[in-house]
């Protein structure tokens, strides 16, 4: 059975920190939310999923414009025509209030309206499944509702999906939960919302933060899209991008000895990074020469404006949001982290699930998997060796968060 998870879409959210966008980019920003939603509907239809899950904060605020409501209901009608069911919960941003909606929900849309955990039996093409979830009715929800989710063995003998919009924490304002509680439910799939960074908390059966499918500011650079999952005896999943733009960060080391050479390097970089969708960059330019122009703080802004103009002339869908100039210590490359943050990453990478996600397909190799999963000392030595290599080769810039 195929399902599609959409988390934290935030329809009607604006884009932050973008100054002087080119006319072409400005036009894309105006419709990026709508385009992303329409792409999601097309992915669901193309992939022939049986259920689309909206795991909270589908809208950016509880008061949704009539135009956006119409857009959403039109998409739901398209899914209905394709025989696709929808499970919809509301989060802390778009908390549910029935009087705010101008349109009736189509019969294929199964809406969770209560803060009480509810189980819904949903008919799909291949039979039936059961979905367990809840919705916010206010901007915060401090209860740990994971404890109220019924274990699968107490429910009907059907494929079981959980939807949970909250934070993986012992306490907090947004339905805090303990991961172990969700694991013990033994559901076939749990779709998580609230955290905008995609994160796989468990691979089998999957417990997944889908993350926002569309980044809206420079902090949201880890967007992967929506989650297409196959549930059943052998669960698997993948992320599918759906956004017409994305934010990115990168450090570019310039080796030229003249400004003209540096500019050529930058232009070559932008050409090689060009894609069919817009990329909005925060670039750090590292130079190892003594050209006086690199010492002028205004030079970066002048260069940023020129590069944006040049990209427009070259029909490259790229925009420099920020451009920072740095000088590197001789022999080392810069890294925008502090050594303390690096050590925190090291502790995080010791978690088996995190290491498994980092290794990706390598984890599917039995010899490597058995060695790392079965020998904690060896796993710790591998991580420590990687950290030591980074400390040796890079110049820490004292920024960044884990």
Buried (B, 14 or more C-beta within 10 A) or exposed (E): BBBBBBBBBBBBBEBEEBEEBBEEBEEBBEEBBBBBBBBBBEBBBEBEBBBBBBBBBBBBBBEBEEEBBEBBBBBBBBBBEBEBBBBBBBBBBBBBEEEEBEEEBBEBBBBBBEBEBBBBEBEBBEEEBBBBBBBBBEEEBEEBBBEBBBEBEEBEEBBBBBBBBBBBBEEBEBBBBBBEBBBEBEBBBBBBBBBBBBBBBBBEBBBBBBBBBBBBBBBBBBBBBBBBBBBBEEBEBEBBBBBBBBBBBEBBBBEBEEBEEBBEBBBEBBEEBEEEEBBBBBBBBBBBBEBEBBEEEEBBEEBBEEBBEBBBEEEBBBBBBBBBBBBBEEEEEBBBBBEEBBEBBBEEBBEEBBBBBEBEEEBEEEEEBEEBBEEEEEBEEBBEEEBEEBEEEBBBBEEBEE
